[in-house]
Amino acid sequence: MSKNSKDTRPISTSSSIEVRYAETDQMGVVHHSVYPIYFEQARVDWLRLMGMHYQKMEDSGVMLPLSRLTIDYKKPAKFGDILNVEVSLNKLPGATIIFDYIIKNQNDELLTLGQTTLVFVNMITKRPMRCPEHIMALIENAVPKN
């Protein structure tokens, strides 16, 4: 995951998620397939806080399918843990938008690092497109000003 200087990086947001029993294996450890769901919840929360409700974005004809996912598991999350999923924009979007994730438990222990790349797609043509101007404006307004 690349690091950008703080003056060009929009604010990060955090989502709190309690690990449910159904997300764990017989040992009480979160199954690896659940982490992308945690990332998605944090990303949808981030978009909403930036002023973009995901459903309204799709209603306007824009989809954001996932094209790349990386996960670096450090320590297991367990049933009952309260996870803090921090998400931040890696860089300003073009035709793709890249998010970085940090998951820590209630004891502030680093559990997981991740990154997703999503592609802006026109729902009518099903072709990639640049980030729509109204979305870019919302993101740029969230960039801290020095």
C-alpha positions as CSV (number, residue, x, y, z in Angstrom):
1,M,0.0,0.0,0.0
2,S,1.4,3.3,-1.0
3,K,1.7,6.2,1.5
4,N,0.6,9.7,0.5
5,S,1.4,12.9,2.3
6,K,-1.4,13.9,4.6
7,D,-2.1,17.2,2.8
8,T,-3.4,15.4,-0.3
9,R,-5.2,12.6,1.5
10,P,-8.9,12.8,2.4
11,I,-9.9,12.1,5.9
12,S,-10.2,8.6,7.0
13,T,-13.2,7.2,8.8
14,S,-13.8,4.3,11.1
15,S,-16.5,1.8,11.4
16,S,-17.2,-0.3,14.5
17,I,-18.2,-3.9,13.8
18,E,-18.8,-6.7,16.4
19,V,-17.7,-10.1,15.2
20,R,-20.8,-12.4,15.0
21,Y,-20.7,-16.1,15.7
22,A,-21.7,-16.9,12.1
23,E,-18.5,-15.2,10.8
24,T,-16.3,-17.6,12.7
25,D,-15.0,-21.1,12.3
26,Q,-15.2,-23.9,15.0
27,M,-12.2,-22.3,16.8
28,G,-14.0,-19.0,17.1
29,V,-11.7,-17.2,14.6
30,V,-13.1,-15.0,11.9
31,H,-13.0,-16.9,8.5
32,H,-10.8,-15.2,5.9
33,S,-13.8,-14.8,3.6
34,V,-15.4,-12.3,6.0
35,Y,-12.8,-9.6,5.8
36,P,-13.9,-8.3,2.4
37,I,-17.4,-7.8,3.9
38,Y,-15.9,-5.7,6.7
39,F,-14.0,-3.7,4.2
40,E,-17.1,-3.1,2.2
41,Q,-19.1,-2.0,5.2
42,A,-16.4,0.5,6.1
43,R,-16.1,1.7,2.5
44,V,-19.9,2.2,2.2
45,D,-19.8,4.2,5.5
46,W,-16.9,6.3,4.2
47,L,-18.8,7.1,1.0
48,R,-21.9,8.1,3.0
49,L,-19.8,10.3,5.2
50,M,-18.4,12.0,2.1
51,G,-21.9,12.7,0.9
52,M,-22.4,9.8,-1.5
53,H,-25.0,7.2,-0.6
54,Y,-24.1,4.1,-2.6
55,Q,-27.7,3.6,-3.7
56,K,-27.9,7.1,-5.0
57,M,-24.7,6.7,-6.9
58,E,-26.1,3.5,-8.6
59,D,-29.4,5.3,-9.2
60,S,-27.3,8.0,-11.1
61,G,-25.9,5.3,-13.4
62,V,-22.5,4.7,-11.7
63,M,-21.3,1.3,-10.4
64,L,-18.1,0.5,-8.5
65,P,-17.2,-3.1,-9.1
66,L,-14.2,-4.5,-7.3
67,S,-11.2,-5.2,-9.5
68,R,-8.5,-5.9,-6.9
69,L,-8.4,-7.0,-3.2
70,T,-5.3,-7.5,-1.0
71,I,-5.4,-8.6,2.6
72,D,-2.5,-9.0,5.0
73,Y,-3.6,-11.0,8.0
74,K,-1.5,-10.1,11.1
75,K,-3.6,-11.6,14.0
76,P,-6.9,-13.4,14.0
77,A,-10.1,-11.6,14.9
78,K,-12.4,-13.7,17.2
79,F,-16.0,-14.1,18.1
80,G,-17.1,-11.1,20.2
81,D,-14.3,-8.8,19.3
82,I,-15.3,-5.2,18.6
83,L,-13.4,-4.3,15.4
84,N,-12.4,-0.8,14.4
85,V,-12.2,-0.8,10.6
86,E,-10.4,2.4,9.5
87,V,-10.7,3.2,5.8
88,S,-9.0,5.9,3.8
89,L,-8.6,7.0,0.2
90,N,-5.2,6.0,-1.1
91,K,-5.1,8.8,-3.7
92,L,-7.6,10.9,-5.6
93,P,-9.5,8.8,-8.1
94,G,-9.3,8.6,-11.9
95,A,-11.2,5.7,-13.5
96,T,-10.3,3.7,-10.3
97,I,-10.6,4.4,-6.7
98,I,-8.3,2.8,-4.2
99,F,-9.0,2.4,-0.5
100,D,-6.7,1.3,2.3
101,Y,-7.9,-0.5,5.5
102,I,-6.6,-1.1,9.0
103,I,-8.5,-3.4,11.3
104,K,-7.8,-3.3,15.0
105,N,-9.6,-5.0,17.9
106,Q,-11.0,-3.4,21.1
107,N,-7.5,-3.6,22.6
108,D,-6.0,-1.6,19.7
109,E,-4.1,-4.6,18.4
110,L,-3.4,-4.6,14.7
111,L,-5.2,-7.5,13.1
112,T,-5.4,-6.9,9.4
113,L,-4.3,-4.5,6.6
114,G,-6.0,-4.4,3.3
115,Q,-6.5,-2.5,0.1
116,T,-9.3,-2.6,-2.6
117,T,-9.4,-1.1,-6.1
118,L,-12.8,-0.4,-7.6
119,V,-13.5,0.8,-11.1
120,F,-16.1,3.5,-12.0
121,V,-18.4,1.9,-14.5
122,N,-21.2,3.4,-16.5
123,M,-24.3,1.2,-15.8
124,I,-25.7,1.7,-19.3
125,T,-22.6,1.0,-21.4
126,K,-21.0,-1.3,-18.8
127,R,-17.7,0.5,-19.7
128,P,-15.2,2.1,-17.3
129,M,-15.4,5.8,-16.9
130,R,-13.6,8.5,-15.0
131,C,-14.8,9.4,-11.6
132,P,-17.9,11.6,-12.1
133,E,-17.4,15.3,-11.4
134,H,-20.0,15.5,-8.6
135,I,-18.2,12.6,-6.7
136,M,-14.8,14.1,-7.3
137,A,-16.0,17.4,-5.8
138,L,-17.3,15.7,-2.7
139,I,-13.9,13.9,-2.3
140,E,-11.9,17.1,-2.9
141,N,-14.0,18.9,-0.3
142,A,-13.0,16.3,2.3
143,V,-9.2,16.8,1.6
144,P,-7.7,18.6,4.6
145,K,-6.6,22.1,3.6
146,N,-3.3,23.4,4.9
